[in-house]
Amino acid sequence: MPGIIYQGDNLPILRDMDSGSVDLIYLDPPFNTGRQREDGSNSYSDSWPSMDAYLDFMRERLVELHRLLREDGSIYLHCDWRVSHHLRLMLDEVFGEDNFLNEIAWCYSPTGPLSRNFWSRKHDTILFYSKSPGQNTWIRQYTELTDNDLKRFRHVDSDGRKYKIVRGHCQYLDEHKGRQVASWWVDIPSRGTATKSKEWVGYPSQKPIALLRRIIEASSNAGDVVLDPFCGSGVAVAVAEVLGRVGVGIERNDDVVPICNEIMRVAADRWRLTWPAEVISS
Ligand SMILES: C[S@@+](CC[C@H](N)C(=O)[O-])C[C@H]1O[C@@H](n2cnc3c(N)ncnc32)[C@H](O)[C@@H]1O
């Protein structure tokens, strides 16, 4: 099934979708920055009359997202210091405290203006919850070993294979999967440090392909439905499609489908995968 992006306010669209029809949700809603977010011809308003108004907007949508998730599904809510404390309490309320799994810190490189009287705020928070305790799809993710890790493989066997001794056993370098990713992510640069990359299509607050790849590969299987109800450039839909999932997006702005298809081509080329049919609009 090709990916699809619905155009319009997400609330009525979510209300029309079937309960238990989604395996993984990623959402990167407005963060209540009080600004008009602009980049070239693309823009969206992120301004609310009050924090209460913003939270009411989010609560209505999170209740629907909870209904849509399958029992073994999970949700990642991307936000920052402005609203992460409010949204964590809201997720506890809607999904249940027992379903809290992680508060992930995505630490992007410290570019841009630095603050004068406090630590520069250079990470986003991604709140990760399951629908039911212990049932969520979970596939461990790994990064490359560091030079220090590599130095520990100081033995070489008669076949020339490097290994280290761990608790009395040989661990071979060529069988090592890499470093297991924990809840702080420092290896995925933001747009500020990767402006030359082809993936930046000029959407305000566009998130990196690598970030979505990590989330989708950790918490879904091939064929699963991945929903992004605030999909913006459609990067989550694009990555889901390239990885063999069914990507479903919702976006209030029109004209994001060509942007999403462009990102899909970049992701597919980067990973030398073939991309499926174009993402279509509805
Ligand atoms: C932070 S941006 C998402 C960026 C996206 N993750 C990306 O990587 O391109 C939030 C998006 O939510 C959209 N949006 C805000 N309110 C919406 C609503 N009620 N229904 C659908 N989309 C909405 C905005 O137009 C904006 O594109």
The ligand as an SDF file (V2000), in Angstrom:
LIG
                    3D

 27 29  0  0  0  0  0  0  0  0999 V2000
    7.0980   20.9760   14.0940 C   0  0  0  0  0  0  0  0  0  0  0  0
    6.2930   20.8910   12.5550 S   0  0  0  0  0  0  0  0  0  0  0  0
    6.5750   19.2260   12.0350 C   0  0  0  0  0  0  0  0  0  0  0  0
    7.8420   19.0880   11.2800 C   0  0  0  0  0  0  0  0  0  0  0  0
    8.0520   17.6580   10.7710 C   0  0  0  0  0  0  0  0  0  0  0  0
    8.3350   16.7470   11.8300 N   0  0  0  0  0  0  0  0  0  0  0  0
    9.1920   17.6150    9.7860 C   0  0  0  0  0  0  0  0  0  0  0  0
   10.2030   16.9520   10.0700 O   0  0  0  0  0  0  0  0  0  0  0  0
    9.0700   18.2420    8.7220 O   0  0  0  0  0  0  0  0  0  0  0  0
    4.6020   20.8580   13.0150 C   0  0  0  0  0  0  0  0  0  0  0  0
    3.6640   20.7200   11.8480 C   0  0  0  0  0  0  0  0  0  0  0  0
    2.3330   20.5330   12.3380 O   0  0  0  0  0  0  0  0  0  0  0  0
    1.4370   21.1800   11.4480 C   0  0  0  0  0  0  0  0  0  0  0  0
    0.1620   21.3710   12.1780 N   0  0  0  0  0  0  0  0  0  0  0  0
   -0.0780   22.2000   13.2060 C   0  0  0  0  0  0  0  0  0  0  0  0
   -1.3420   22.0590   13.6440 N   0  0  0  0  0  0  0  0  0  0  0  0
   -1.9080   21.0990   12.8660 C   0  0  0  0  0  0  0  0  0  0  0  0
   -3.1910   20.4820   12.8420 C   0  0  0  0  0  0  0  0  0  0  0  0
   -4.1560   20.8510   13.6900 N   0  0  0  0  0  0  0  0  0  0  0  0
   -3.4350   19.5300   11.9380 N   0  0  0  0  0  0  0  0  0  0  0  0
   -2.4620   19.1540   11.0400 C   0  0  0  0  0  0  0  0  0  0  0  0
   -1.2240   19.6840   11.0210 N   0  0  0  0  0  0  0  0  0  0  0  0
   -0.9480   20.6450   11.9290 C   0  0  0  0  0  0  0  0  0  0  0  0
    2.1620   22.4690   11.0760 C   0  0  0  0  0  0  0  0  0  0  0  0
    1.6580   23.0340    9.8590 O   0  0  0  0  0  0  0  0  0  0  0  0
    3.5980   21.9730   10.9550 C   0  0  0  0  0  0  0  0  0  0  0  0
    3.8760   21.5930    9.6320 O   0  0  0  0  0  0  0  0  0  0  0  0
  1  2  1  0
  2  3  1  0
  2 10  1  0
  3  4  1  0
  4  5  1  0
  5  6  1  0
  5  7  1  0
  7  8  2  0
  7  9  1  0
 10 11  1  0
 11 12  1  0
 11 26  1  0
 12 13  1  0
 13 14  1  0
 13 24  1  0
 14 15  1  0
 14 23  1  0
 15 16  2  0
 16 17  1  0
 17 18  1  0
 17 23  2  0
 18 19  1  0
 18 20  2  0
 20 21  1  0
 21 22  2  0
 22 23  1  0
 24 25  1  0
 24 26  1  0
 26 27  1  0
M  CHG  2   2   1   9  -1
M  END
$$$$
